[in-house]
Amino acid sequence: MNTTQLERECLTYTQYLIGQMPSPYVVNRYLDFHQKLDTMTSLRFDAFDEFLVGVSARGAFWASMTDSYASVFRKDSVVRKKLVVTLALLECAAPSFEALDEVEVRSPMVTSISLAWRAAKYVFLLGSAAVVFTPVRVAMVFSWKPRAEPVLER
Amino acid sequence: MDTIVVIGSGASGVHFALTALRKGRRVLMLDVGHTASEAVRPTDSLNELKRNLPDPVDYFLGSRYESLILPGRTGEYYAFPPSKQHVFKHRPEFQHRASGFAPIYSFGAGGLAEAWTGGCYPFNDSDFKDFPFGYQELAPYYAKVAANIGITGTNDDLASVFPLHGGLMEPLDLDEHSAALLETYKLHREYLKEKFGCLMGRTRVAALKRDMGKRKQCSYCGRCLWGCPSGAFYTPSLTLDECRTYPTFQYVSGLYVDYFRMDGTSKVNCVVAHSANGQTHEFPASSLVLAAGPLCSAKIFLESIHRESGETPQLRGVMDNRQILMPFVNFRMLGRRWNPNSYQYHQVAIAVERGGNYLHGLVTTLKTALIHPLVQTLPFDLGTAISLFRNVHSALGMVNINLPDHRRDENYVTLDVNTTPHRLAIRYRPRPDEPKELKQTISTFRKILWKLGCFAPIRTVHIRPMGASVHYAGTFPMRDKPAPLTCTKYGRSHDVENLYFADGSTFPQLPAKNITLTLMANATRIAEEAF
């Protein structure tokens, strides 16, 4: 298991999800999650998964690109699972849970407009992600060879 | 003094036992009895817990992340929290094979109601139609149970479907979202009643508005989902603790009851159990009360009959409430703050009477539940989904709709003797017209919610599998006239003279209302009148 890579994932995903750095506790828990074999069995990689995880860890922007793509084309992907793990850890611990619980108090109308704007941004990002990642995926489908054993560690 | 042997420490067993003890009887309770760990930092609110616990992930998700929901998992929205895992901890000796049914068992001290949501809804005469008694006969026992456990409720529109029995406390403080729903209901009350036969009002819940003995009133700490730390929220283990204060009560845990043995005159004379290390224990019994829940009680009965006679009868008529979960968004609550320091289970109930059929809806306004299981289901990337969720959090709710069930011969439990150990075999088939009924029910509730200013996205509606509601009943129905595999109105078997059923086995019909209060009241009635 590449600890540095996992730490980078946790840091990037936390910045992407709540715009903050993770606490050392969350990072440790993220590493712990990956050490537990029974949870790792649900994180089986193929080459494209590996690619998505690698790209997503480059920074918050890339995390949002890969997540947008995965939200439609790869819902159960490893990158999506890792993001959900990060979210679950953040919502259990201080101070990150406060960022998730925070609400900007506005009228229902303003809230609706703001949400519509956010959704439009998502659609744009999804389109861009599809343009970037679909060719990579197609190329990998043609070049990928199955491994004999599921990969539990990277 | 003869000893009554009671098997199981769930809601039925402990209320039977407590009543028998109060009458001066000697009670021996046999139970597997997995227990919970002590409540952590009992005076902390939920958010304080997140700040103060040295390892909050261990508490909220579990040391092996057993309460974490990852993408790709099918089934329920939520996993049970780690603090309630003991309720569902298995015993390997108990095996089952099920078709059309997804049973849930508990071998925990206090039984399945250790993880219940506290709903206490008395049946009315219509709900008792197939019972050999009516509401009036059970009303004093509803009041007794209410006085024992503490039930809140009030005289509102729902009093016409939830009879007002004695012993009710004033309701808990409403959270803002529930209050908004009731306000909107008042504006449309006549229309909703006329168009859908819909009534709304406060729930009846087993949580304390006032101190009761050593139990403190609800402090609105927001920790209900992870287990009430103050005892304000009732669970049967509290009554088990009360039973233990009687010198005539003996509680033997760690035992898995295999079967009972009979003498030549069709009377139980001994109960055979074994401990985890395989050691066999025998307990003489002058009366045996099965209160292990209909499925576990059925297993003990069937195993005993098979050992005595070689027969494997089918216990026909097993029932369960079909449940529909309907998440919704209340437009009026969008963009508001939400208060984590509030009661977390149902505070508002929706009753729908349609064509003589009663449907029972319980509204939970989502507050402190973990968000990752829901956020990942939204059709966006997680960043957008979190942003959306933050703004709709205060507006989110869920209606849990219960449908009634009736005994039908094609649904049964029996013993599969072709395996070692023998397995309980369960077969359930819904009525052929159920899909139509479910469709109508979903449509009706969506329209009701729309009138209340709420939107329920159709794709998020979840029809739970049979067995998920854990309102099992009907395997040994009460009958006035003796018939094989039935019991008297006092729960006494028509087949075995000194064998009693004090759990849901005896219910000849299953109304849509949650049955736990009636289980407790009926067990109290049986102990009071038959012993």
HADDOCK unambig.tbl for C-alpha pairs under 7 A between the chains (distance, minus, plus):
assign (segid A and resid 16 and name CA) (segid B and resid 383 and name CA) 6.80 0.50 0.50
assign (segid A and resid 17 and name CA) (segid B and resid 383 and name CA) 5.31 0.50 0.50
assign (segid A and resid 64 and name CA) (segid B and resid 383 and name CA) 6.99 0.50 0.50
assign (segid A and resid 67 and name CA) (segid B and resid 381 and name CA) 5.33 0.50 0.50
assign (segid A and resid 67 and name CA) (segid B and resid 382 and name CA) 6.95 0.50 0.50
assign (segid A and resid 68 and name CA) (segid B and resid 380 and name CA) 6.82 0.50 0.50
assign (segid A and resid 68 and name CA) (segid B and resid 381 and name CA) 4.64 0.50 0.50
assign (segid A and resid 71 and name CA) (segid B and resid 379 and name CA) 6.88 0.50 0.50
assign (segid A and resid 71 and name CA) (segid B and resid 380 and name CA) 5.97 0.50 0.50
assign (segid A and resid 71 and name CA) (segid B and resid 381 and name CA) 5.39 0.50 0.50
assign (segid A and resid 76 and name CA) (segid B and resid 71 and name CA) 5.18 0.50 0.50
assign (segid A and resid 76 and name CA) (segid B and resid 72 and name CA) 5.12 0.50 0.50
assign (segid A and resid 81 and name CA) (segid B and resid 70 and name CA) 5.81 0.50 0.50
assign (segid A and resid 81 and name CA) (segid B and resid 71 and name CA) 5.93 0.50 0.50
assign (segid A and resid 84 and name CA) (segid B and resid 70 and name CA) 6.56 0.50 0.50
assign (segid A and resid 84 and name CA) (segid B and resid 372 and name CA) 6.47 0.50 0.50
assign (segid A and resid 87 and name CA) (segid B and resid 372 and name CA) 6.29 0.50 0.50
assign (segid A and resid 88 and name CA) (segid B and resid 372 and name CA) 5.58 0.50 0.50
assign (segid A and resid 89 and name CA) (segid B and resid 57 and name CA) 6.49 0.50 0.50
assign (segid A and resid 92 and name CA) (segid B and resid 50 and name CA) 6.15 0.50 0.50
assign (segid A and resid 92 and name CA) (segid B and resid 56 and name CA) 6.04 0.50 0.50
assign (segid A and resid 92 and name CA) (segid B and resid 57 and name CA) 5.75 0.50 0.50
assign (segid A and resid 92 and name CA) (segid B and resid 60 and name CA) 6.53 0.50 0.50
assign (segid A and resid 93 and name CA) (segid B and resid 50 and name CA) 5.29 0.50 0.50
assign (segid A and resid 93 and name CA) (segid B and resid 51 and name CA) 6.69 0.50 0.50
assign (segid A and resid 93 and name CA) (segid B and resid 56 and name CA) 6.02 0.50 0.50
assign (segid A and resid 93 and name CA) (segid B and resid 57 and name CA) 6.96 0.50 0.50
assign (segid A and resid 94 and name CA) (segid B and resid 50 and name CA) 5.87 0.50 0.50
assign (segid A and resid 94 and name CA) (segid B and resid 51 and name CA) 5.15 0.50 0.50
assign (segid A and resid 100 and name CA) (segid B and resid 390 and name CA) 6.84 0.50 0.50
assign (segid A and resid 101 and name CA) (segid B and resid 390 and name CA) 6.37 0.50 0.50
assign (segid A and resid 102 and name CA) (segid B and resid 390 and name CA) 6.70 0.50 0.50
assign (segid A and resid 103 and name CA) (segid B and resid 335 and name CA) 6.82 0.50 0.50
assign (segid A and resid 103 and name CA) (segid B and resid 336 and name CA) 6.98 0.50 0.50
assign (segid A and resid 103 and name CA) (segid B and resid 337 and name CA) 5.95 0.50 0.50
assign (segid A and resid 103 and name CA) (segid B and resid 390 and name CA) 5.75 0.50 0.50
assign (segid A and resid 103 and name CA) (segid B and resid 391 and name CA) 6.07 0.50 0.50
assign (segid A and resid 104 and name CA) (segid B and resid 335 and name CA) 6.65 0.50 0.50
assign (segid A and resid 105 and name CA) (segid B and resid 335 and name CA) 5.30 0.50 0.50
assign (segid A and resid 105 and name CA) (segid B and resid 336 and name CA) 5.33 0.50 0.50
assign (segid A and resid 105 and name CA) (segid B and resid 337 and name CA) 6.54 0.50 0.50
assign (segid A and resid 106 and name CA) (segid B and resid 335 and name CA) 5.42 0.50 0.50
assign (segid A and resid 107 and name CA) (segid B and resid 335 and name CA) 6.42 0.50 0.50
assign (segid A and resid 108 and name CA) (segid B and resid 331 and name CA) 6.99 0.50 0.50
assign (segid A and resid 108 and name CA) (segid B and resid 332 and name CA) 6.89 0.50 0.50
assign (segid A and resid 108 and name CA) (segid B and resid 334 and name CA) 5.19 0.50 0.50
assign (segid A and resid 108 and name CA) (segid B and resid 335 and name CA) 5.97 0.50 0.50
assign (segid A and resid 111 and name CA) (segid B and resid 334 and name CA) 6.97 0.50 0.50
assign (segid A and resid 111 and name CA) (segid B and resid 335 and name CA) 5.83 0.50 0.50
assign (segid A and resid 115 and name CA) (segid B and resid 388 and name CA) 6.20 0.50 0.50
assign (segid A and resid 118 and name CA) (segid B and resid 384 and name CA) 6.50 0.50 0.50
assign (segid A and resid 119 and name CA) (segid B and resid 384 and name CA) 6.93 0.50 0.50
assign (segid A and resid 122 and name CA) (segid B and resid 384 and name CA) 6.86 0.50 0.50
